[in-house]
Amino acid sequence: MTVRKSQAKLTAEEKRAFTNALLELKRTGVYDRYVDAHNAFLMNDSDLGTRVGHRAPSFLPWHRRFLLGFEAQLQKVDPKVSLPYWDWTVDRTPSSSLWAADFMGGTSRARDGQVLDGPFSYGAGKWPITVGVDQRQYLRRTLGAGVPELPTKAEVNAVLAMPEYDAAPWNSTSNGFRNHLEGWRGANIHNRVHVWIGGHMATAASPNDPVFWMHHAFIDMLWAEWQRRNPKSTYLPATATKDVVDLHGVMSPWTDVTPADMLDHRKFYTFDTEGAPAAG
């Protein structure tokens, strides 16, 4: 059984194994297929039309399946690798070990956000950006420039206390746990992290930045924690609803995966703690 660990708990060897697997997927072209898929879904998901990966109840199960597929690709490179998660309620600054030169890298050029250090810098020569909003081939970040602060434990706990998963009209205006966690309402949780990192993470092609996977692994962990705290609540809508995926509806691009299939993460992996990651 795969165990997903906090990035702060990774050993130097585990960090190297993870970054080496990422670099190998990039070299073979597998990585950019995931960037392209995410970019296409985010660009096409609409409040007023079909929505699957974003602005919809299926945001959480869709990304859980997306992460599972990517993790499986990493494990084809190195079976010992699993996706770490980044708890940004704890590791909250550009001086976090996450952004060190031996892991994600963090130093960026003020005039354009180009990442200058670490294995994913343009200077390292192994991380050309091929799916993006322009022709620049280097990874970009602007840590803390878009918004000054990452979500706090108190803000996350307030969202975890919401007892209803989602509500009509099932889009970015909805009330309920999913939309507040996704970040279109309230404390702006998930979306705010993307903006805080900036650069590619603030675009539809956000998986260009490998920190995407650790951010979403933590969002996934928060969904699991919400389920633990609200055992009588479940995915909504339960029955067929126009333009969104119901509990037993198929989530594109897969032909046989439904939100119901994704409700229990423990079928696929566990976290290094199954307690309350955002309690404080």
Secondary structure as the mmCIF struct_conf table of DSSP 4:
data_model
#
loop_
_struct_conf.conf_type_id
_struct_conf.id
_struct_conf.beg_label_comp_id
_struct_conf.beg_label_asym_id
_struct_conf.beg_label_seq_id
_struct_conf.end_label_comp_id
_struct_conf.end_label_asym_id
_struct_conf.end_label_seq_id
STRN STRN1 THR A 2 ARG A 4
STRN STRN2 SER A 6 SER A 6
HELX_RH_3T_P HELX_RH_3T_P1 GLN A 7 LYS A 9
HELX_RH_AL_P HELX_RH_AL_P1 ALA A 12 THR A 28
TURN_TY1_P TURN_TY1_P1 GLY A 29 GLY A 29
HELX_RH_AL_P HELX_RH_AL_P2 VAL A 30 ASN A 44
TURN_TY1_P TURN_TY1_P2 ASP A 47 LEU A 48
BEND BEND1 GLY A 49 GLY A 49
BEND BEND2 VAL A 52 ALA A 56
TURN_TY1_P TURN_TY1_P3 PRO A 57 SER A 58
HELX_RH_AL_P HELX_RH_AL_P3 PHE A 59 VAL A 77
TURN_TY1_P TURN_TY1_P4 PRO A 79 LYS A 80
STRN STRN3 TYR A 85 TYR A 85
TURN_TY1_P TURN_TY1_P5 TRP A 88 VAL A 90
BEND BEND3 ASP A 91 ASP A 91
BEND BEND4 THR A 93 THR A 93
TURN_TY1_P TURN_TY1_P6 PRO A 94 SER A 95
BEND BEND5 SER A 96 SER A 96
HELX_RH_3T_P HELX_RH_3T_P2 SER A 97 TRP A 99
BEND BEND6 ALA A 100 ALA A 100
TURN_TY1_P TURN_TY1_P7 ALA A 101 MET A 104
STRN STRN4 SER A 108 SER A 108
TURN_TY1_P TURN_TY1_P8 ALA A 110 ASP A 112
STRN STRN5 GLN A 114 VAL A 115
BEND BEND7 ASP A 117 GLY A 118
TURN_TY1_P TURN_TY1_P9 PRO A 119 PHE A 120
BEND BEND8 SER A 121 SER A 121
HELX_RH_3T_P HELX_RH_3T_P3 TYR A 122 ALA A 124
TURN_TY1_P TURN_TY1_P10 GLY A 125 GLY A 125
BEND BEND9 LYS A 126 LYS A 126
BEND BEND10 VAL A 131 GLN A 135
BEND BEND11 TYR A 138 TYR A 138
STRN STRN6 ARG A 140 ARG A 140
TURN_TY1_P TURN_TY1_P11 LEU A 143 ALA A 145
BEND BEND12 GLY A 146 PRO A 148
HELX_LH_PP_P HELX_LH_PP_P1 LEU A 150 THR A 152
HELX_RH_AL_P HELX_RH_AL_P4 LYS A 153 LEU A 160
TURN_TY1_P TURN_TY1_P12 ALA A 161 ALA A 161
BEND BEND13 TYR A 165 TYR A 165
TURN_TY1_P TURN_TY1_P13 ALA A 168 PRO A 169
BEND BEND14 ASN A 171 ASN A 171
TURN_TY1_P TURN_TY1_P14 SER A 172 THR A 173
BEND BEND15 GLY A 176 GLY A 176
HELX_RH_AL_P HELX_RH_AL_P5 PHE A 177 GLU A 182
TURN_TY1_P TURN_TY1_P15 GLY A 183 GLY A 183
BEND BEND16 TRP A 184 ARG A 185
TURN_TY1_P TURN_TY1_P16 GLY A 186 ALA A 187
HELX_RH_AL_P HELX_RH_AL_P6 ILE A 189 ILE A 197
HELX_RH_3T_P HELX_RH_3T_P4 GLY A 199 ALA A 202
BEND BEND17 THR A 203 THR A 203
TURN_TY1_P TURN_TY1_P17 ALA A 204 ALA A 205
HELX_RH_3T_P HELX_RH_3T_P5 SER A 206 ASN A 208
BEND BEND18 ASP A 209 ASP A 209
TURN_TY1_P TURN_TY1_P18 PRO A 210 PRO A 210
HELX_RH_AL_P HELX_RH_AL_P7 VAL A 211 ARG A 229
TURN_TY1_P TURN_TY1_P19 PRO A 231 LYS A 232
BEND BEND19 LEU A 236 LEU A 236
BEND BEND20 THR A 239 THR A 239
STRN STRN7 THR A 241 THR A 241
TURN_TY1_P TURN_TY1_P20 LYS A 242 ASP A 243
STRN STRN8 VAL A 244 VAL A 244
TURN_TY1_P TURN_TY1_P21 LEU A 247 HIS A 248
BEND BEND21 GLY A 249 GLY A 249
TURN_TY1_P TURN_TY1_P22 SER A 252 PRO A 253
BEND BEND22 THR A 255 ASP A 256
HELX_RH_3T_P HELX_RH_3T_P6 PRO A 259 MET A 262
BEND BEND23 LEU A 263 LEU A 263
HELX_RH_3T_P HELX_RH_3T_P7 HIS A 265 LYS A 267
TURN_TY1_P TURN_TY1_P23 PHE A 268 PHE A 268
STRN STRN9 TYR A 269 PHE A 271
BEND BEND24 ASP A 272 ASP A 272
BEND BEND25 GLY A 275 GLY A 275
TURN_TY1_P TURN_TY1_P24 PRO A 277 ALA A 278
#
